[in-house]
Amino acid sequence: MKINQSFFQLKYLLVGILFIQIQFGFSQEAKNSALYKTIMSKDSLLFNIGFNTCDIKQFENLYTEDFEFYHDKDSISDKARFLKTFQSGICSPTRKYNYRRELIDGSTEIYPLYKNGILYGAIQMGTHRFYESAAGNAEQAGSFAKFTHLWLLKNKEWKLARSLSYNHQMTSSTAGISNLFDNDLETEKWLKENNVPALGIGIIADGKLKQVKVFGELKKGVSAPYNTIWNVASLTKPVTAITVLKLVSAGKWDLDEPLYKYWIDPDIAKDPNLKLLTTRIVLSHQTGFPNWRSFNESKKLDFKFKPGTQYQYSGEGFEYLRKAVEKKFHKTLDQLASELVFEPLNMTDSQLIWNDKIDLSRYAVNFDKNGNAYEPTKNKSANAADDLLTTIEDYGRFLSSVMNGEGLSEKVFKDMISHQVQTKKNKYFGLGFEIYDLGNENYALSHGGADQGVQTIVILLPKTKQGLIIFTNVDDGYKVYENIVVHYLGENGRKIVDIETK
C-alpha cells in the first residue's frame, strides 16, 4: 500500500509542478527549442542505445545517484536495484527474448523547471511501445505505457532523477487474443484475469447492428444475459444531441438561436456571456462551463472562458440545453427522447429515469476495481448528460440510425460531422460526437462514458458503415478497450488508439 501511495504522491507532485509552471507562464517547450532537443537526445541515449542494445554503462551514466523508478504494476526501485533488475532480466545473457522500446511519434511533452529564473530541470512526458522477439522469429508489439521523467541539470550535465512508468496495456498481437472474441470460454477467462465483471459488445456492419455479445456476471453467480441493462453514463449525451438535432431538422429548433430566450440559470443571470450560448456551442462543448458546478468551490455555475472560443467538456452545458428545450416545448426531455428516438427505433429497454419499469433481474451492478458494488443512481428526472439506461441492442439501433442519418436533414448531418472545435491532434468535437481524422478523408465518430462503476465507449465508421459498442460495469473497464477496438476495427481501430495515446 505504501508503494502505491508513494507512486501516486510523486505523480501528483509532478502534476503540481506542471500546474505551477503554467500559472507562472512556463509552457510546453517547442520542438525546435534547445531544451527540447537536449532532452530528446538524452532520451535517445537512454533507450535507443542503453535499453535497446543493453548498454549497461550508458544506462548507469544517465542516472543520478539517488535515482528512483516507480512502476504501477511492480514497485519502487532505487538505482542499484533498477540496474540489477535490468541486467539480470531484460539484458540477461540467457534471455529468451530481445526487447526494443519505441517512442510513439508526437507523444512527447517537455516542460522546463526554473528556480529564481535559473533552469535546473525538465519534465518529460510521453507514451512508448515495447517490442519483443525470440531468436529467428519476427518482432511483435508487446505493450505500451505512459511515462514521466524528471531530468535535473547537475554540474552542467543532464541526469535522470525520477522515472514513472504507468498505464501499461498489452497490445492485441501479444495478448493471446487473436481468436479471443470468437471463443466465449477464453473471453470469460480474459475478463476474470482483468477483473472486469461484465462486458457487452455490439458489432455494426453494413450500417446495421449484426451481433451482440455479452460476457461475465451481473453480480456474483448471476450470468449477464444478451439483453443486460447498463447504465452508460455520458453515452446519454449523443441521445440528447440527436433528440435536439431532429427538432432542428424538422424546423422546430435553431442551432444558432441564443438559449437565453428560453432559459437563464440564476447563477449566471448577470453575466453577459449567457447571451452567447447556443445549441451549437453546447453540443460541441464550447460553453465555458465546468463539467459540473459542484466542482466549483462556490457550487455555483460560472463561465471559465467566453463561450465559443475554446473546448471544455461540460455536462452542465447539456443540462442548460435541456432546460431551454423543455421550456420551449413544454415537455420533459424523457418525453421528447421517447417520441423522437426511443419509440421510432423500438428501443424498449432504454429510459432516462429510474422507475418500476426497469427489469432489475437484467441490471448490471456497477463495481469499483476491488469488486465492491456501488449503489445505482436512481434519477427521478432526466439528466441530459448522464445515466441513460439501455442495452447493447437498443444502443446499436440508435447508432445505426445516426450513421445512416435517419431523421436528420442533409445540412444537420453535415453540421454534426463537421469539425466544430479541435480537442487534440487529429481529434475534434462535432455536434454531440467526437471526430477522429483517420486520413484519406476517412473519419470516425465516437463518444465515451465514465462514472462510478461505468466505462463505455462507442465508435462509428460512416464511410465503411462499421461500428462498435463496448459497455463495462467497473471503474477501470477502459483497460480492455484497445484489444477490442483493434480486433474489430482493424487498421482504423489502431489509428484511433494511436490518436488517443499520443
C-alpha positions in Angstrom: 0.0 0.0 0.0 2.8 2.4 0.8 4.3 1.7 -2.6 1.1 2.7 -4.4 0.7 5.8 -2.2 4.3 6.8 -3.0 3.8 6.3 -6.7 0.7 8.4 -6.9 2.0 11.0 -4.5 5.0 11.5 -6.7 2.8 11.6 -9.8 0.6 14.3 -8.3 3.7 16.2 -7.2 4.9 16.3 -10.8 1.5 17.3 -12.0 1.5 20.1 -9.3 4.9 21.3 -10.6 3.4 21.5 -14.1 0.5 23.5 -12.8 2.8 25.9 -11.2 4.8 26.2 -14.4 1.7 27.0 -16.3 0.5 29.5 -13.7 3.7 31.4 -14.0 3.9 31.3 -17.8 6.4 28.5 -18.4 4.6 26.4 -21.1 5.5 23.3 -23.0 8.8 23.5 -24.9 8.6 24.0 -28.7 10.1 21.1 -30.7 12.8 23.4 -32.2 14.0 24.7 -28.8 17.4 23.8 -27.4 16.0 22.3 -24.3 13.6 20.0 -26.2 16.4 18.8 -28.5 18.7 18.2 -25.5 16.1 16.1 -23.6 15.2 14.2 -26.7 18.9 13.4 -27.3 19.1 12.1 -23.7 16.0 10.0 -24.3 17.7 8.5 -27.4 20.9 7.7 -25.4 18.8 6.2 -22.6 16.7 3.9 -24.8 18.0 3.6 -28.4 21.5 2.9 -27.1 21.1 2.0 -23.5 17.9 -0.1 -23.4 17.7 -1.4 -26.9 21.3 -2.5 -27.1 21.7 -3.4 -23.4 24.5 -1.0 -22.9 24.6 -1.1 -19.1 27.3 1.6 -18.8 25.2 4.0 -20.9 22.3 3.4 -18.6 24.3 3.8 -15.4 25.9 7.1 -16.5 22.5 8.8 -17.3 21.0 8.4 -13.7 21.6 10.5 -10.6 22.9 8.6 -7.6 19.6 8.9 -5.8 17.6 7.9 -8.9 14.2 6.3 -8.1 12.0 4.2 -10.5 8.2 4.0 -9.9 6.2 1.3 -11.7 2.4 1.0 -11.4 2.5 -2.8 -11.6 5.7 -3.6 -9.8 7.3 -1.5 -7.1 9.7 1.3 -6.3 13.4 0.7 -7.2 16.5 2.7 -6.3 19.4 2.9 -8.8 21.2 -0.2 -7.6 18.1 -2.4 -7.7 16.9 -1.0 -11.0 20.2 -1.6 -12.8 20.5 -5.1 -11.2 17.0 -6.0 -12.4 17.7 -4.6 -15.9 21.0 -6.6 -16.2 19.6 -9.9 -14.8 16.3 -9.7 -16.6 15.8 -7.9 -20.0 19.6 -8.0 -20.6 20.4 -11.4 -19.1 22.8 -13.4 -21.3 20.4 -16.3 -21.0 17.3 -14.3 -22.0 14.9 -15.9 -24.5 13.6 -12.7 -26.0 15.1 -9.4 -27.2 13.3 -6.2 -26.3 13.1 -2.9 -28.1 11.5 0.4 -27.0 9.9 2.8 -29.4 8.8 6.3 -28.5 5.3 7.0 -30.1 5.7 9.8 -32.5 4.2 13.1 -31.4 3.5 11.9 -27.8 6.4 13.8 -26.1 5.8 16.9 -24.0 8.7 18.7 -22.2 8.3 21.4 -19.6 11.2 23.4 -18.1 11.8 23.8 -14.4 13.2 27.1 -13.0 14.3 28.3 -9.6 14.9 32.1 -9.3 14.9 32.3 -13.0 17.6 29.7 -13.5 16.9 26.5 -15.4 17.5 23.5 -13.1 15.5 20.7 -14.7 12.8 19.5 -17.0 9.8 17.2 -17.0 9.4 14.9 -20.0 6.1 13.0 -20.6 5.2 10.7 -23.3 4.0 7.2 -24.5 6.2 4.4 -25.6 5.6 0.9 -27.0 7.8 -2.1 -26.3 8.5 -4.9 -28.8 9.8 -8.4 -28.2 11.3 -11.1 -30.5 12.7 -14.6 -30.0 15.6 -15.9 -31.9 14.7 -16.4 -35.5 11.1 -15.1 -35.1 9.6 -11.8 -36.3 9.3 -8.9 -33.8 6.0 -8.4 -32.1 4.5 -5.5 -30.2 4.3 -6.4 -26.6 2.8 -3.5 -24.6 2.7 0.3 -24.4 2.8 2.6 -21.4 2.9 6.2 -20.4 5.9 7.7 -18.7 7.0 10.8 -16.8 10.7 11.6 -16.4 12.2 14.2 -14.1 15.6 15.4 -15.6 17.9 17.5 -13.4 20.8 19.7 -14.6 23.7 18.8 -12.3 27.2 20.1 -12.8 26.2 21.1 -16.3 25.1 17.5 -17.1 21.6 16.3 -17.5 20.7 13.3 -15.3 17.5 11.3 -14.8 16.4 11.6 -11.2 12.9 10.1 -11.2 11.1 7.8 -13.6 7.4 7.0 -13.5 6.0 4.2 -15.7 2.2 3.7 -15.7 -1.0 2.8 -17.6 0.6 -0.3 -19.0 -1.5 -2.1 -21.6 -1.0 -5.2 -23.7 -1.3 -4.8 -27.5 -3.5 -7.2 -29.3 -0.7 -9.0 -31.1 0.7 -10.5 -27.9 -2.2 -10.5 -25.6 -3.1 -14.1 -26.7 -6.4 -13.0 -28.1 -6.1 -13.5 -31.9 -9.3 -15.5 -31.7 -10.3 -14.4 -28.2 -13.7 -12.8 -29.0 -14.8 -15.8 -31.0 -14.2 -18.1 -28.1 -16.6 -17.5 -25.2 -14.7 -19.5 -22.6 -11.4 -17.7 -23.5 -13.2 -14.3 -23.3 -14.7 -15.2 -19.9 -11.2 -16.2 -18.7 -9.7 -13.0 -20.0 -12.3 -10.9 -18.2 -11.6 -12.6 -14.9 -7.9 -12.0 -15.4 -8.6 -8.3 -15.9 -11.2 -8.1 -13.1 -14.0 -7.0 -15.4 -17.3 -8.3 -14.1 -19.3 -7.9 -17.3 -18.6 -6.9 -20.8 -21.1 -6.1 -23.6 -20.0 -5.8 -27.3 -22.1 -4.7 -30.2 -20.9 -5.0 -33.8 -22.3 -2.9 -36.6 -21.7 -3.8 -40.2 -23.3 -2.6 -43.4 -24.9 0.1 -41.3 -26.9 -2.3 -39.2 -26.4 -4.0 -35.8 -25.2 -7.5 -36.7 -24.1 -9.1 -33.5 -24.5 -8.7 -29.7 -22.1 -10.4 -27.3 -22.4 -10.2 -23.5 -19.9 -11.9 -21.2 -19.4 -12.1 -17.4 -21.8 -11.6 -14.5 -24.4 -9.0 -13.4 -23.3 -9.8 -9.9 -21.6 -12.8 -8.2 -23.1 -16.0 -9.5 -25.6 -14.4 -12.0 -24.6 -14.6 -15.6 -25.1 -11.4 -17.7 -27.8 -12.0 -20.5 -27.6 -10.7 -24.0 -30.2 -8.1 -23.1 -28.4 -6.8 -20.0 -29.4 -3.3 -18.9 -26.5 -1.0 -18.4 -26.0 2.5 -17.0 -23.9 4.0 -19.8 -23.1 7.4 -18.2 -22.2 10.0 -20.8 -23.4 8.0 -23.7 -26.6 9.8 -22.7 -25.2 12.9 -24.4 -25.5 11.6 -28.0 -29.1 10.6 -27.4 -29.8 14.2 -26.1 -27.9 15.6 -29.1 -29.8 13.6 -31.7 -33.2 14.4 -30.0 -32.4 18.1 -30.4 -30.9 17.7 -33.9 -34.1 16.0 -35.0 -36.0 19.1 -33.8 -33.6 21.3 -35.8 -34.1 19.1 -38.9 -37.9 19.5 -38.5 -37.5 23.3 -38.4 -38.8 23.4 -34.8 -35.5 24.5 -33.2 -32.5 26.6 -34.3 -28.9 25.5 -33.8 -27.7 29.1 -33.5 -30.5 30.8 -31.7 -29.5 32.2 -28.3 -30.7 29.9 -25.5 -31.4 32.8 -23.1 -34.7 33.4 -24.9 -36.0 30.2 -23.2 -33.8 29.7 -20.1 -31.5 31.7 -17.9 -29.8 30.0 -15.0 -30.0 32.2 -11.9 -26.2 31.7 -11.2 -25.2 33.5 -14.4 -28.2 35.9 -14.8 -25.9 38.9 -14.6 -23.2 37.6 -16.8 -23.4 39.0 -20.4 -21.7 35.7 -21.7 -25.1 34.0 -21.3 -26.3 35.7 -24.5 -23.6 33.8 -26.5 -24.9 30.4 -25.6 -26.4 28.4 -28.4 -27.2 24.8 -29.2 -24.2 24.5 -31.5 -21.9 25.8 -28.7 -23.4 23.3 -26.2 -23.3 20.3 -28.4 -19.6 21.0 -29.3 -18.6 21.7 -25.6 -17.7 25.3 -26.0 -19.9 26.8 -23.4 -17.1 27.8 -21.0 -18.9 26.0 -18.2 -17.2 23.5 -15.9 -18.2 19.9 -16.3 -20.4 20.2 -13.2 -20.9 23.3 -11.0 -20.3 21.0 -8.0 -16.7 21.1 -8.9 -16.6 24.8 -8.1 -15.9 25.8 -4.5 -19.0 28.0 -4.6 -21.1 25.1 -6.0 -22.5 27.7 -8.5 -22.4 27.8 -12.2 -20.0 30.2 -13.9 -18.1 30.8 -17.1 -14.4 29.8 -17.3 -14.0 31.5 -20.6 -16.0 33.3 -23.3 -18.4 30.8 -25.0 -17.4 29.7 -28.4 -13.7 30.4 -28.0 -12.4 27.0 -26.9 -13.2 23.5 -25.9 -14.1 22.3 -22.4 -16.2 19.2 -21.8 -19.3 20.1 -19.9 -22.3 18.2 -18.6 -23.7 21.5 -17.3 -24.0 22.7 -20.9 -26.2 19.8 -21.8 -28.4 20.3 -18.8 -28.6 24.0 -19.7 -29.8 23.0 -23.2 -32.3 20.5 -21.7 -34.0 23.3 -19.6 -34.2 25.6 -22.6 -35.8 22.9 -24.8 -38.2 21.8 -22.1 -39.3 25.5 -21.7 -39.9 25.9 -25.4 -41.8 22.6 -26.0 -43.5 22.2 -22.6 -42.3 18.6 -22.5 -39.6 16.9 -20.4 -36.5 15.6 -22.1 -37.6 12.0 -21.5 -40.9 12.6 -23.3 -39.1 14.2 -26.2 -36.4 11.4 -26.4 -39.2 8.8 -26.3 -41.1 10.5 -29.1 -38.2 11.2 -31.3 -35.7 8.4 -30.6 -36.8 5.6 -28.4 -40.2 4.8 -29.9 -39.3 5.2 -33.6 -36.3 2.9 -33.1 -38.2 0.4 -30.9 -35.7 1.0 -28.1 -38.0 -0.6 -25.5 -35.3 -1.1 -22.9 -34.0 2.5 -22.9 -35.0 5.2 -20.4 -33.6 8.3 -18.7 -35.5 7.9 -15.4 -35.1 5.1 -12.8 -38.6 3.7 -12.2 -40.6 0.5 -11.8 -40.3 -0.4 -15.5 -36.7 -1.4 -15.1 -36.2 -5.2 -15.1 -33.7 -5.4 -12.2 -33.1 -9.0 -12.9 -31.2 -7.8 -16.0 -29.4 -4.8 -14.5 -25.6 -4.8 -14.4 -24.5 -3.8 -11.0 -21.6 -1.3 -11.0 -18.3 -2.1 -9.2 -15.0 -0.5 -8.2 -11.8 -2.2 -9.2 -11.7 -4.1 -5.9 -15.0 -5.7 -6.6 -17.1 -3.5 -4.2 -20.6 -2.7 -5.6 -21.8 0.9 -5.9 -25.4 1.9 -5.2 -27.2 2.6 -8.5 -28.0 6.1 -9.5 -31.8 6.5 -9.4 -32.7 9.6 -11.3 -36.3 10.8 -10.8 -36.0 13.3 -13.6 -34.0 13.1 -16.8 -30.4 14.2 -16.9 -29.4 15.3 -20.4 -25.7 14.4 -19.8 -25.7 11.2 -17.8 -27.3 7.9 -16.5 -29.1 6.6 -19.6 -30.2 3.0 -19.0 -30.1 0.9 -22.2 -29.0 -2.4 -23.7 -26.4 -3.2 -26.4 -29.2 -4.0 -28.8 -31.1 -0.7 -28.2 -28.0 1.5 -28.4 -26.9 -0.4 -31.5 -30.2 0.5 -33.2 -29.6 4.1 -32.2 -26.1 4.3 -33.6 -27.1 2.6 -36.8 -29.8 5.3 -37.3 -27.2 8.0 -36.6 -24.7 6.6 -39.1 -27.4 6.5 -41.7 -28.7 10.0 -40.9 -32.2 8.9 -40.2 -34.4 11.8 -39.1 -31.7 14.3 -39.8 -31.7 16.8 -42.7 -28.6 16.7 -45.0 -27.5 20.0 -43.6 -27.8 19.0 -40.0 -26.0 15.7 -40.6 -23.2 17.7 -42.3 -23.0 20.0 -39.3 -23.0 17.1 -36.9 -19.9 15.5 -38.5 -18.1 18.9 -39.1 -15.1 19.9 -37.0 -16.6 22.5 -34.6 -13.6 22.6 -32.3 -10.3 20.8 -32.1 -9.6 18.9 -28.9 -6.1 17.4 -29.7 -4.2 16.4 -32.8 -6.5 14.7 -35.3 -9.4 14.8 -32.9 -12.3 17.2 -32.8 -15.8 17.7 -31.5 -18.7 17.9 -33.9 -22.3 18.1 -32.6 -22.7 15.5 -29.9 -19.9 13.3 -31.1 -16.1 13.3 -31.1 -14.5 13.0 -34.5 -11.2 11.2 -35.3 -9.5 12.2 -38.5 -8.1 8.9 -39.9 -6.6 10.3 -43.1 -7.6 10.0 -46.7 -10.9 11.7 -45.9 -11.9 8.9 -43.6 -13.2 9.6 -40.1 -14.7 8.0 -37.0 -17.5 9.3 -34.8 -17.1 8.4 -31.1 -18.2 9.1 -27.6 -17.4 7.6 -24.2 -19.0 7.4 -20.8 -17.4 7.2 -17.3 -18.9 7.2 -13.9 -18.5 5.2 -10.7 -18.5 1.6 -12.0 -19.2 2.6 -15.6 -16.8 2.6 -18.5 -18.4 2.7 -22.0 -17.4 3.7 -25.5 -18.9 3.7 -29.0 -17.2 4.2 -32.4 -18.8 4.6 -35.8 -17.0 4.5 -39.2 -19.6 6.1 -41.5 -17.5 5.6 -44.7 -17.3 1.8 -44.2 -20.7 1.5 -42.4 -19.0 -0.2 -39.4 -19.5 0.4 -35.7 -18.5 -0.9 -32.3 -20.1 -0.7 -28.9 -18.3 -1.5 -25.7 -20.0 -1.5 -22.3 -18.4 -2.4 -19.0 -19.5 -2.1 -15.4 -16.3 -1.5 -13.5 -14.2 1.6 -12.7 -11.2 0.6 -14.9 -13.1 -1.2 -17.7 -11.3 1.0 -20.2 -8.3 -1.3 -19.9 -10.0 -3.8 -22.2 -10.8 -1.2 -24.9 -7.7 -1.4 -27.1 -7.8 -5.1 -27.7 -11.5 -5.0 -28.7 -11.2 -1.9 -30.9 -8.2 -3.2 -32.8 -9.7 -6.7 -33.1 -13.0 -5.5 -34.6 -11.9 -2.3 -36.4 -8.5 -3.4 -37.7 -6.2 -0.7 -39.1 -8.8 2.1 -38.4 -9.1 0.9 -34.8 -5.3 1.0 -34.5 -5.3 4.6 -35.8 -7.9 5.6 -33.2 -5.9 4.0 -30.4 -2.7 5.8 -31.6 -4.5 9.2 -31.7 -5.7 8.6 -28.1 -2.3 7.5 -26.8 -0.3 10.3 -28.3 
